[in-house]
């Protein structure tokens, strides 16, 4: 359905009637719209109009410019697929287009059959796979495919601004531009239409590094007492962390860090301040330093 409209600009006081010239018609509608229902090739051609003052029919506008209408045969849609092999399939697909109100539809397209050939599934894995990951920490993303991977080519996509390389695995240092979801898929070498399909997404976040808190076993140690210091406030302390203790210098035995998040100070006899931090990975990623806890031989401040 097509509507051709005749408009007279900038004059709302005059009452107009309208005259039309249009192809293949001897009728002369006098209203400002000419509506074509169920257009056909016979409606193709040039349309123009003029307006007459109803109170003075000798007072008219000039003829409008021509509007040329071309009515073509109903188009047919064409359906294509970038590849047709998926882990599941075995279906026929068609499409058609439509527009307008009421909706005018194209013819149906040719059919495309989607078939399943490759049944392997891809999965994105993360190493090291710790429960929490922090800004600046290095991780490795790997595309794992069941039943071997020697003949696979890899493809990655991501919602982050980082474009992953099309390799089996790659290493990144987490930052705000790398936050987001990552997918991978594999394609058989020499048969690029044979794809595993996209994996489930793996989402990376990049929280700020935690700040530990030092606590003590005795609130008011007596001179010569043993005090246990605990480096707390680090989520999942067993997830690869090693703990480092500091006084005015690194405490003995703490150069390489310890897997225990506590340390025993034997025979406390003088004032000292103690702090800690945790680190993990290769290269080592460190948390912030804790605030120091200060002791003297007669008590705690």
PELIN-V30615 format. One record per residue. RES is the residue in one letter. SS is DSSP state (alpha for helix, beta for strand, coil for the rest). OMEGA is omega in radians with two decimals (999 if undefined). D_LAST is the distance of its C-alpha to the last C-alpha in Angstrom with 2 decimals. Layout:
res=(RES:RES)
ss=(SS:SS)
omega=(OMEGA:OMEGA)
d_last=(D_LAST:D_LAST)
This chain:
res=(X:X:X:X:X:X:X:X:X:X:X:X:X:X:X:X:X:X:X:X:X:X:X:X:X:X:X:X:X:X:X:X:X:X:X:X:X:X:X:X:X:X:X:X:X:X:X:X:X:X:X:X:X:X:X:X:X:X:X:X:X:X:X:X:X:X:X:X:X:X:X:X:X:X:X:X:X:X:X:X:X:X:X:X:X:X:X:X:X:X:X:X:X:X:X:X:X:X:X:X:X:X:X:X:X:X:X:X:X:X:X:X:X:X:X:X:X:X:X:X:X:X:X:X:X:X:X:X:X:X:X:X:X:X:X:X:X:X:X:X:X:X:X:X:X:X:X:X:X:X:X:X:X:X:X:X:X:X:X:X:X:X:X:X:X:X:X:X:X:X:X:X:X:X:X:X:X:X:X:X:X:X:X:X:X:X:X:X:X:X:X:X:X:X:X:X:X:X:X:X:X:X:X:X:X:X:X:X:X:X:X:X:X:X:X:X:X:X:X:X:X:X:X:X:X:X:X:X:X:X:X:X:X:X:X:X:X:X:X:X:X:X:X:X:X:X:X:X:X:X:X:X:X:X:X:X:X:X:X:X:X:X:X:X:X:X:X:X:X:X:X:X:X:X:X:X:X:X:X:X:X:X:X:X:X:X:X:X:X:X:X:X:X:X:X:X:X:X:X:X:X)
ss=(coil:beta:beta:beta:beta:coil:coil:coil:coil:coil:coil:coil:coil:coil:coil:beta:beta:beta:beta:beta:beta:coil:coil:coil:coil:coil:coil:coil:coil:coil:coil:coil:beta:beta:beta:beta:coil:coil:coil:coil:alpha:alpha:alpha:coil:beta:beta:beta:beta:beta:beta:beta:beta:beta:coil:coil:beta:beta:beta:beta:beta:coil:coil:coil:coil:coil:coil:beta:beta:beta:coil:coil:coil:coil:coil:coil:beta:coil:coil:coil:coil:coil:coil:coil:coil:beta:coil:coil:coil:coil:coil:beta:beta:beta:coil:coil:coil:coil:beta:beta:coil:coil:coil:coil:beta:beta:coil:beta:coil:coil:coil:coil:beta:beta:beta:beta:coil:coil:coil:coil:coil:coil:beta:beta:beta:beta:beta:beta:coil:coil:coil:coil:coil:coil:beta:coil:coil:coil:beta:beta:beta:beta:beta:beta:beta:beta:coil:coil:coil:coil:coil:coil:beta:beta:beta:beta:beta:beta:beta:coil:coil:coil:coil:coil:coil:coil:coil:coil:coil:beta:beta:beta:beta:beta:coil:coil:alpha:alpha:alpha:coil:beta:beta:beta:beta:beta:beta:beta:beta:beta:coil:coil:coil:coil:coil:coil:beta:coil:coil:coil:coil:coil:coil:beta:beta:beta:coil:coil:beta:coil:coil:coil:beta:coil:beta:beta:beta:beta:coil:coil:coil:coil:coil:coil:coil:coil:coil:coil:beta:beta:beta:beta:beta:beta:coil:coil:coil:coil:coil:coil:coil:coil:coil:beta:beta:beta:beta:beta:coil:coil:coil:beta:coil:coil:coil:coil:coil:coil:coil:beta:coil:coil:coil:beta:beta:beta:beta:coil:coil:coil:coil:coil:coil:beta:beta:beta:beta:beta:beta:beta:beta:beta:coil:coil:coil:coil:beta:beta:coil:beta:coil:coil:coil:coil:beta:beta:beta:beta:coil:coil:beta:beta:coil)
omega=(-3.06:3.09:3.04:-3.02:3.10:-3.08:3.06:-3.05:2.87:3.07:-3.09:-3.08:-3.08:3.00:-3.04:2.78:-2.88:3.08:-3.05:2.81:-3.09:-3.02:2.96:-3.14:3.06:3.10:-3.12:3.13:-3.09:3.10:-2.98:3.09:3.04:-3.05:3.11:3.11:3.13:-3.06:3.10:-3.10:3.13:3.11:3.11:3.10:-3.07:3.11:3.00:-3.09:2.91:-3.12:3.11:3.06:-3.09:-3.14:3.13:-3.02:3.05:3.11:-3.07:2.95:2.97:3.04:3.10:2.95:3.10:2.93:-3.10:3.14:3.08:3.13:-3.11:3.06:-3.13:-3.12:3.05:3.08:3.08:-3.10:3.08:3.11:-3.13:2.95:-2.96:-3.13:3.13:3.10:2.99:-3.09:3.14:-3.13:3.03:3.14:3.00:3.01:2.96:3.12:3.10:3.09:3.06:3.12:0.09:-3.02:3.03:-3.04:2.93:2.97:3.07:3.10:2.89:3.14:3.05:-3.14:3.05:-3.09:-3.11:3.10:-3.08:-3.10:3.07:3.10:3.07:3.09:3.07:3.08:-3.06:3.08:-0.16:-3.03:3.12:-3.11:-3.14:3.07:-2.96:-3.12:-3.11:-3.13:-3.11:3.10:3.10:3.04:-3.09:3.07:-3.10:3.11:-3.13:3.06:3.03:-3.09:-3.04:-3.09:-3.10:2.88:-2.98:3.09:-3.12:2.94:-3.06:3.05:3.12:3.12:3.11:3.10:-3.09:3.06:-3.12:3.09:-3.12:-3.14:3.07:-3.07:3.12:3.01:-2.96:3.08:-3.08:-3.14:-3.12:3.12:3.13:-3.08:-3.12:3.07:3.01:3.00:3.11:3.05:3.11:3.11:-3.14:3.11:-2.91:3.09:-3.12:-3.01:3.03:-2.93:-3.07:3.09:2.93:-3.09:2.94:-3.04:3.12:3.00:-3.10:3.11:3.07:-3.13:3.14:3.08:-3.09:3.08:3.11:3.02:-3.07:-3.12:-3.12:3.14:-3.10:-3.12:3.06:3.13:3.13:-3.12:3.02:-3.08:3.07:3.08:3.10:3.11:-3.08:3.11:3.11:-3.13:3.12:-3.04:3.12:-3.06:3.04:-3.07:2.89:-2.98:-3.06:-3.08:-3.06:2.88:2.98:3.02:-3.14:-3.10:3.11:3.12:-3.08:-3.12:-3.12:-3.10:3.11:3.13:3.12:-3.13:3.08:-3.13:-3.12:3.06:-3.09:2.98:-3.13:-3.06:-3.09:-3.12:3.11:3.03:-3.07:3.11:3.12:2.90:-3.13:3.13:3.09:3.06:3.12:0.05:-3.02:3.01:-3.06:2.93:2.98:3.01:3.01:2.91:-3.14:2.94:-3.06:3.13:2.79:-2.97:3.13:-3.11:-3.02:3.02:999)
d_last=(87.16:87.31:87.52:89.04:88.42:90.36:88.33:89.58:86.73:86.16:88.91:88.05:91.05:93.90:94.88:95.66:97.57:97.25:99.54:98.62:100.11:98.96:100.42:102.91:103.12:105.82:103.67:102.20:99.15:98.54:94.89:92.00:90.75:92.61:91.04:92.00:91.39:91.41:91.94:94.46:95.88:98.64:96.04:95.26:96.48:95.94:95.17:95.51:95.96:97.02:96.66:99.45:99.23:100.51:102.26:103.86:104.32:105.62:102.19:100.18:97.28:97.88:97.57:94.05:93.10:93.83:91.19:92.06:91.14:91.35:91.22:90.69:91.04:88.08:85.60:84.37:80.70:79.80:77.01:75.34:72.38:70.32:70.40:71.76:70.04:67.10:65.58:67.48:70.67:74.36:74.94:77.20:75.87:77.75:76.82:78.51:77.61:78.17:77.90:79.07:79.67:81.58:80.22:82.57:82.01:82.92:84.65:82.56:81.43:82.44:80.45:77.73:76.91:73.37:73.43:70.87:71.07:67.58:65.66:62.58:59.30:56.63:52.89:49.93:47.22:43.81:42.25:39.54:39.73:36.04:35.23:33.28:34.11:32.32:33.51:34.40:34.73:38.14:40.39:44.04:46.51:49.58:52.83:53.89:57.52:58.93:61.79:60.95:60.38:62.50:65.02:62.72:61.95:58.79:58.13:54.87:54.15:50.90:49.76:47.35:48.60:48.50:51.92:51.47:53.86:56.61:55.48:54.46:50.79:48.64:45.05:42.99:39.52:38.38:38.38:39.37:43.03:43.06:41.79:44.64:47.10:49.13:52.48:54.78:58.31:60.63:64.27:66.70:67.80:71.39:71.42:69.03:70.09:68.77:65.17:62.51:61.53:58.06:55.10:52.64:49.96:46.56:43.99:41.14:38.09:35.49:32.09:29.26:27.14:24.19:20.57:18.56:15.21:13.02:12.19:11.49:13.91:11.87:9.06:8.88:10.86:13.18:14.38:16.80:15.89:16.53:14.09:15.69:14.39:16.46:17.56:18.73:20.34:23.40:26.61:28.83:26.65:29.80:31.91:32.12:28.47:27.03:23.30:21.96:18.67:17.36:15.19:16.64:19.78:21.10:20.29:23.49:25.60:24.19:26.96:29.08:26.39:26.36:27.68:24.87:21.82:19.60:18.84:18.29:16.44:18.49:17.69:14.13:14.65:12.86:9.92:10.33:9.73:11.84:14.03:17.35:20.61:23.85:27.45:30.94:34.61:36.86:36.13:32.46:30.93:27.17:24.66:22.20:18.97:15.92:12.91:10.60:7.62:5.72:6.06:7.83:10.86:9.97:6.92:3.82:0.00)
